[in-house]
Amino acid sequence: MDEYIKTFDEFPLWGKVLLALPFVDILWQIYRLFKSIKNNYTIGVVLAIVLILFAPFMWIVDIVSIAVQGKILWFDDSKTDNKKDGE
């Protein structure tokens, strides 16, 4: 699970965009799920499962967030970013 997260974080920008295309975007949904499990973020786990099942439109959000921020949008990011700042 940690390797999956690390691999996706290290992809170049063009690789992240390719993985955000329709039907392949399920890989980003799994990334969100693994990231929430790793951070023990229960709401994130539940939301990631819901997104896997019911949100085929997330590829649009993912492409826009990759273009703007260089990474996908997820709630755990603010939680882990604050940890890094405080350490």
C-alpha positions in Angstrom: 0.0 0.0 0.0 2.8 2.4 0.8 4.6 1.6 -2.4 1.4 2.2 -4.4 1.0 5.7 -2.8 4.7 6.5 -3.2 4.7 5.4 -6.9 1.7 7.5 -7.7 3.2 10.5 -5.9 6.4 10.2 -7.9 4.8 9.9 -11.4 5.6 12.8 -13.7 2.9 15.3 -14.5 2.0 13.7 -17.8 1.8 10.3 -16.2 -0.6 11.6 -13.6 -2.8 13.1 -16.3 -2.9 9.9 -18.2 -4.0 8.0 -15.1 -6.8 10.5 -14.6 -8.4 9.8 -17.9 -11.9 8.1 -17.9 -11.9 4.4 -16.9 -8.3 4.5 -15.8 -9.2 7.0 -13.1 -10.2 4.1 -10.9 -6.5 3.9 -10.0 -6.7 7.3 -8.4 -9.8 6.3 -6.5 -7.8 3.3 -5.1 -5.0 5.7 -4.3 -7.4 7.9 -2.3 -8.6 4.8 -0.4 -5.1 3.6 0.4 -4.0 7.0 1.5 -7.0 7.3 3.9 -6.4 3.8 5.3 -2.7 4.6 5.9 -3.7 7.8 7.7 -6.5 6.1 9.7 -8.9 8.7 8.3 -12.3 6.9 8.6 -14.3 9.6 6.8 -11.8 9.5 3.9 -12.1 5.7 3.7 -15.9 5.8 3.5 -15.8 8.7 1.0 -13.2 6.9 -1.2 -15.4 3.8 -1.3 -18.4 5.9 -2.3 -16.4 7.6 -5.0 -15.2 4.2 -6.4 -18.8 3.0 -6.6 -20.8 6.1 -7.6 -18.6 8.9 -9.1 -17.4 8.3 -12.6 -17.1 12.0 -13.1 -14.1 12.3 -10.8 -11.7 12.1 -13.7 -12.6 15.7 -14.6 -11.9 16.9 -11.0 -8.6 14.9 -11.1 -7.3 16.4 -14.3 -8.1 19.9 -13.2 -6.5 19.4 -9.8 -3.4 17.9 -11.4 -3.1 20.8 -13.8 -3.5 23.3 -11.0 -1.7 21.7 -8.1 0.3 18.9 -9.6 -1.5 16.3 -7.5 -5.0 15.1 -7.0 -7.4 16.7 -4.6 -8.1 14.7 -1.4 -9.0 15.6 2.2 -6.1 13.7 3.7 -3.6 16.1 2.1 -4.4 18.9 4.5 -4.1 16.5 7.4 -0.7 15.2 6.3 0.6 18.6 5.1 0.0 20.0 8.6 1.9 17.2 10.1 4.9 17.9 7.9 4.8 21.6 8.8 4.6 20.9 12.5 7.5 18.4 12.6 
